[in-house]
Amino acid sequence: MKNPPLHRQRRLCMRLGLAALAAWTATAALPAAAQDWPTKPVRIVLAIGPGSSGDTLARLMAPRLEQRWKQPVVIENKPGAGGVVGTEHVVRATDGHTLLLGTQSSFLPKYTQKGVRFDPLTDLVPVRKVLNYQFVIAVNGETAKQARTLKDLVALSKKGEQGLFFAGLGPTSVFNLTYAILNQQLGARYTGVNFNNVNEANMAVMRGDAQFIVNNPASIRPYFANGGMVPLAAISTQRYPDLPEVPTLQEAVGYSGYLPQLWTGFFVPKGTPAPVVERINRDVAAVFEDAEFRKQMEDKLTASVAASSPGAFAKDIREEVAVWQRLFKSLNIQPE
């Protein structure tokens, strides 16, 4: 075969050169996109009201992230509809500077509520799991006089037709769903009474409007000292080091089923450039490289810092959602 004419060779080389230059430019620009980000204030949205463990975490992290990002970090609480309002706000954000600090409540409504207009598995990009929280079942002081153990609480619930009242945040919140799953084996008779935020639920238990709750100890620990609340069981395979006297569910009642774990982590909207995702992941991880701050968060929030990455977090979520879906089916929980 003859070589193409010289002028065609030159045009071909020029086109290949321009294509290579374009590819190199695009590749070279990726780190710059992450390096330049953020270019304006960053908003961290929580789909729950003030006073929660996640809210505390966000507000204590914000100054440290501001130091790294050289931009203000604004915390916005957008509670409502079991986490849907705040999560959808982030899904719809197009400014490139809106993050979600979310929990399971960002994902569960897709499978438990009708009319959810987004798919968290495709419309949110997991960035990094931050904390795994402790979880306990606790009762108020008056109820503890009649039920010093979890077995006692179950027995007490069966003494009246109405049973006991459980303080929750909505039938599809992780708190309510966690107890619904546990109760498959416990068999307590109870009715959920739902509130707008964790503080309201805590106060309802303290007032006696509800008898028991599932919560992170950091949220209710101040009431333990004076007997206002009493933890009956740890939702864990091992006793918590800071609550060594509280038995695990297995120890308390021989529970052998699935143990939901409350976590919190960062997400960004679909379409966020991968270098920006990695930049946020890297900077969040760097905040917890400070051993003093790490211990402060773990102690204050009764939690443990998670080893994570965007890929590992995404895998964890896919696997957990599959477990929840199977459990919803076994519980006959239908979107409503």
C-alpha positions as CSV (number, residue, x, y, z in Angstrom):
1,M,0.0,0.0,0.0
2,K,1.3,3.5,-0.9
3,N,1.8,6.0,1.8
4,P,-0.8,8.9,1.8
5,P,0.3,12.1,0.2
6,L,2.4,14.4,2.4
7,H,-0.3,17.0,3.0
8,R,-2.7,14.3,4.2
9,Q,0.0,12.9,6.6
10,R,0.4,16.4,8.0
11,R,-3.3,16.9,8.5
12,L,-3.5,13.4,10.2
13,C,-0.6,14.2,12.5
14,M,-2.2,17.5,13.3
15,R,-5.5,15.9,14.2
16,L,-3.8,13.2,16.3
17,G,-1.8,15.9,18.0
18,L,-4.8,18.0,18.8
19,A,-6.6,14.9,20.1
20,A,-3.7,13.9,22.3
21,L,-3.4,17.5,23.6
22,A,-7.1,17.6,24.4
23,A,-6.9,14.3,26.3
24,W,-3.8,15.5,28.2
25,T,-5.5,18.8,29.0
26,A,-8.6,17.0,30.3
27,T,-6.4,14.7,32.4
28,A,-4.2,17.4,33.7
29,A,-7.3,19.5,34.6
30,L,-8.6,16.8,37.0
31,P,-6.2,17.4,39.9
32,A,-6.6,21.2,39.4
33,A,-10.4,20.8,39.8
34,A,-9.9,19.2,43.2
35,Q,-7.1,21.6,44.1
36,D,-9.2,24.6,43.3
37,W,-12.3,23.3,45.1
38,P,-14.0,24.9,47.0
39,T,-14.4,28.2,45.4
40,K,-17.2,29.4,47.7
41,P,-18.8,28.5,51.0
42,V,-19.5,24.8,51.6
43,R,-22.9,23.8,53.0
44,I,-23.2,20.6,55.1
45,V,-26.8,19.6,55.2
46,L,-28.3,17.3,57.9
47,A,-31.7,15.7,57.4
48,I,-32.4,16.0,61.1
49,G,-32.9,18.8,63.6
50,P,-30.3,20.5,65.8
51,G,-29.1,18.7,68.9
52,S,-28.5,15.3,67.3
53,S,-25.1,13.5,67.4
54,G,-24.7,14.2,63.7
55,D,-25.4,17.9,64.3
56,T,-22.8,18.0,67.0
57,L,-20.2,16.2,64.8
58,A,-20.8,18.6,61.9
59,R,-20.4,21.7,64.0
60,L,-17.2,20.4,65.6
61,M,-15.7,19.4,62.3
62,A,-16.7,22.6,60.5
63,P,-13.8,24.9,61.8
64,R,-11.3,22.2,61.0
65,L,-12.6,21.8,57.5
66,E,-12.6,25.6,57.1
67,Q,-8.9,25.6,57.8
68,R,-8.3,23.1,55.0
69,W,-10.7,24.6,52.5
70,K,-10.1,28.3,53.2
71,Q,-13.9,28.8,52.8
72,P,-16.7,29.1,55.4
73,V,-18.5,25.8,56.2
74,V,-22.2,26.4,56.9
75,I,-24.3,23.7,58.8
76,E,-27.9,23.5,57.6
77,N,-30.6,21.4,59.4
78,K,-33.4,20.3,57.1
79,P,-35.5,17.7,59.0
80,G,-38.7,16.3,57.8
81,A,-40.4,13.2,56.2
82,G,-38.0,10.8,57.9
83,G,-34.9,12.3,56.3
84,V,-36.4,12.8,52.8
85,V,-36.5,16.6,52.9
86,G,-32.8,17.2,53.7
87,T,-31.6,14.3,51.5
88,E,-33.6,15.5,48.5
89,H,-32.3,19.1,49.0
90,V,-28.8,17.7,48.5
91,V,-29.8,15.5,45.6
92,R,-31.2,18.6,43.8
93,A,-28.2,20.8,44.6
94,T,-26.3,22.0,41.5
95,D,-23.8,24.4,43.1
96,G,-21.1,21.8,43.6
97,H,-20.6,22.9,47.2
98,T,-23.4,21.1,49.0
99,L,-22.7,18.0,51.1
100,L,-25.0,15.7,53.0
101,L,-23.9,14.3,56.4
102,G,-26.4,11.4,56.4
103,T,-27.3,8.1,58.0
104,Q,-29.4,5.1,57.0
105,S,-32.4,7.5,57.1
106,S,-31.1,9.0,53.8
107,F,-31.7,5.6,52.1
108,L,-34.5,3.8,53.9
109,P,-37.4,6.0,52.8
110,K,-36.9,4.9,49.2
111,Y,-38.2,1.5,50.3
112,T,-40.6,2.5,53.0
113,Q,-42.4,5.7,51.7
114,K,-44.4,6.3,48.6
115,G,-43.7,9.3,46.5
116,V,-39.9,9.5,47.1
117,R,-38.7,11.4,44.0
118,F,-35.1,10.3,44.0
119,D,-33.0,7.1,44.2
120,P,-30.3,7.5,46.9
121,L,-28.3,4.6,45.4
122,T,-27.9,6.4,42.1
123,D,-28.5,10.1,43.0
124,L,-26.0,10.3,45.8
125,V,-22.3,9.6,45.7
126,P,-20.8,8.1,49.0
127,V,-17.7,10.0,50.0
128,R,-16.7,8.6,53.4
129,K,-18.3,6.9,56.4
130,V,-17.2,8.9,59.4
131,L,-18.6,7.3,62.6
132,N,-20.2,4.1,63.7
133,Y,-22.4,4.9,66.7
134,Q,-23.3,2.9,69.8
135,F,-27.0,2.1,70.1
136,V,-28.9,1.1,73.2
137,I,-32.5,0.4,74.3
138,A,-33.3,2.6,77.3
139,V,-36.3,3.2,79.6
140,N,-37.2,6.1,81.8
141,G,-36.7,6.0,85.6
142,E,-40.3,5.2,86.4
143,T,-40.5,2.3,84.0
144,A,-37.1,1.0,85.3
145,K,-38.7,0.5,88.7
146,Q,-40.9,-2.1,87.1
147,A,-38.5,-3.4,84.5
148,R,-34.8,-3.6,85.5
149,T,-34.0,-5.8,82.5
150,L,-35.0,-6.1,78.9
151,K,-36.9,-9.4,79.7
152,D,-38.8,-7.4,82.4
153,L,-39.7,-4.7,79.8
154,V,-41.1,-7.3,77.4
155,A,-43.1,-8.9,80.2
156,L,-44.4,-5.5,81.3
157,S,-45.5,-4.6,77.8
158,K,-47.8,-7.6,77.8
159,K,-49.7,-6.7,81.0
160,G,-52.0,-4.2,79.3
161,E,-53.9,-4.2,76.1
162,Q,-52.2,-1.1,74.8
163,G,-48.7,-2.2,75.7
164,L,-45.9,0.4,76.1
165,F,-45.1,3.6,74.1
166,F,-41.9,3.8,72.1
167,A,-40.5,7.3,71.4
168,G,-39.3,7.4,67.7
169,L,-38.8,9.8,64.8
170,G,-41.3,8.3,62.4
171,P,-42.2,4.7,61.3
172,T,-39.4,4.7,58.6
173,S,-36.7,6.3,60.7
174,V,-33.7,4.1,61.5
175,F,-34.7,4.3,65.2
176,N,-38.2,2.9,64.7
177,L,-37.1,0.4,62.1
178,T,-34.3,-0.8,64.3
179,Y,-36.7,-1.6,67.1
180,A,-39.2,-3.1,64.7
181,I,-36.5,-5.6,63.6
182,L,-35.4,-6.4,67.1
183,N,-38.9,-6.9,68.2
184,Q,-39.4,-9.8,65.8
185,Q,-37.6,-11.8,68.4
186,L,-38.4,-9.8,71.5
187,G,-42.1,-9.9,71.0
188,A,-43.0,-6.8,73.1
189,R,-46.4,-5.1,72.7
190,Y,-45.9,-1.5,71.9
191,T,-47.0,1.6,70.0
192,G,-44.7,4.1,68.3
193,V,-45.1,7.7,69.3
194,N,-43.2,9.9,66.8
195,F,-41.5,13.3,67.2
196,N,-39.8,15.8,65.1
197,N,-36.3,15.3,66.4
198,V,-34.2,13.4,68.9
199,N,-34.5,16.0,71.7
200,E,-38.3,15.9,71.6
201,A,-38.2,12.1,71.7
202,N,-35.8,12.2,74.7
203,M,-38.0,14.7,76.5
204,A,-41.1,12.5,75.9
205,V,-39.5,9.6,77.6
206,M,-38.4,11.7,80.5
207,R,-41.9,13.1,80.9
208,G,-43.4,9.6,80.7
209,D,-45.3,10.2,77.5
210,A,-43.3,7.2,76.2
211,Q,-41.6,4.5,78.3
212,F,-38.7,3.5,76.1
213,I,-36.4,4.5,73.3
214,V,-33.6,3.3,71.0
215,N,-30.9,5.9,70.9
216,N,-27.2,6.7,70.8
217,P,-25.9,7.0,74.4
218,A,-24.4,10.4,73.7
219,S,-27.9,11.8,73.4
220,I,-29.2,10.4,76.6
221,R,-26.1,9.7,78.8
222,P,-26.7,12.9,80.9
223,Y,-29.9,11.2,82.2
224,F,-28.1,8.0,83.3
225,A,-26.4,9.6,86.2
226,N,-29.6,10.7,88.0
227,G,-31.6,7.7,87.0
228,G,-33.8,9.7,84.6
229,M,-33.1,7.0,82.0
230,V,-31.7,3.5,82.4
231,P,-30.0,1.6,79.5
232,L,-31.2,-2.0,79.4
233,A,-29.3,-3.5,76.5
234,A,-26.5,-2.7,74.0
235,I,-27.4,-3.3,70.3
236,S,-24.0,-4.8,69.7
237,T,-22.2,-8.1,69.8
238,Q,-19.9,-6.8,72.6
239,R,-20.5,-4.7,75.6
240,Y,-19.5,-1.0,75.1
241,P,-16.3,-0.1,77.0
242,D,-18.0,3.1,78.5
243,L,-21.1,1.2,79.5
244,P,-19.6,-2.1,80.8
245,E,-22.6,-2.9,83.0
246,V,-25.1,-2.9,80.2
247,P,-25.5,-6.4,78.6
248,T,-25.7,-7.0,74.9
249,L,-29.0,-8.2,73.4
250,Q,-27.7,-11.7,73.3
251,E,-26.8,-11.6,76.9
252,A,-30.0,-9.9,77.9
253,V,-32.5,-12.1,76.0
254,G,-30.6,-14.5,73.9
255,Y,-31.1,-12.4,70.8
256,S,-29.5,-13.9,67.7
257,G,-30.9,-11.9,64.8
258,Y,-29.6,-9.0,62.7
259,L,-28.1,-6.1,64.7
260,P,-28.6,-2.8,62.9
261,Q,-25.8,-0.3,63.3
262,L,-26.2,3.4,63.2
263,W,-23.6,5.3,61.2
264,T,-23.0,8.7,59.7
265,G,-21.1,9.7,56.6
266,F,-20.7,12.3,53.9
267,F,-22.4,12.2,50.4
268,V,-22.4,14.5,47.4
269,P,-24.9,14.8,44.5
270,K,-24.5,12.6,41.5
271,G,-22.3,14.2,38.9
272,T,-19.8,15.6,41.4
273,P,-16.3,15.2,39.7
274,A,-14.3,12.3,41.1
275,P,-11.3,14.4,42.0
276,V,-13.6,16.6,44.2
277,V,-15.1,13.5,45.9
278,E,-11.6,12.3,46.6
279,R,-10.6,15.7,47.9
280,I,-13.4,15.7,50.4
281,N,-12.7,12.1,51.4
282,R,-9.0,13.0,52.0
283,D,-9.7,16.1,54.0
284,V,-12.3,14.5,56.2
285,A,-9.9,11.7,56.9
286,A,-7.2,14.2,57.7
287,V,-9.4,15.9,60.3
288,F,-9.4,12.6,62.3
289,E,-5.7,12.2,62.0
290,D,-5.5,14.5,65.0
291,A,-5.5,11.9,67.8
292,E,-6.9,14.4,70.3
293,F,-9.8,15.4,68.1
294,R,-10.5,11.8,67.2
295,K,-10.7,10.8,70.9
296,Q,-12.9,13.8,71.7
297,M,-15.4,12.8,69.0
298,E,-15.4,9.1,70.0
299,D,-15.9,9.9,73.7
300,K,-18.4,12.7,73.2
301,L,-20.5,10.9,70.7
302,T,-20.0,7.4,72.0
303,A,-18.9,6.2,68.6
304,S,-15.8,4.9,66.8
305,V,-14.2,6.5,63.8
306,A,-14.7,4.3,60.7
307,A,-11.9,3.3,58.3
308,S,-13.5,4.2,55.0
309,S,-13.1,5.4,51.4
310,P,-15.6,6.3,48.6
311,G,-15.5,2.7,47.2
312,A,-15.7,0.9,50.5
313,F,-18.5,3.2,51.7
314,A,-20.5,2.5,48.5
315,K,-20.0,-1.2,48.9
316,D,-21.1,-1.1,52.6
317,I,-24.3,0.8,51.6
318,R,-25.2,-1.6,48.8
319,E,-24.8,-4.6,51.1
320,E,-26.7,-3.0,53.9
321,V,-29.6,-1.9,51.7
322,A,-30.0,-5.5,50.5
323,V,-30.2,-6.7,54.1
324,W,-32.8,-4.0,55.0
325,Q,-34.9,-4.9,51.9
326,R,-35.0,-8.6,52.9
327,L,-36.0,-7.6,56.4
328,F,-38.7,-5.2,55.2
329,K,-40.1,-8.1,53.1
330,S,-40.1,-10.5,56.1
331,L,-41.7,-7.8,58.3
332,N,-44.2,-7.0,55.5
333,I,-43.3,-3.3,55.7
334,Q,-44.8,-1.7,52.6
335,P,-44.2,1.8,51.3
336,E,-46.9,4.0,52.7
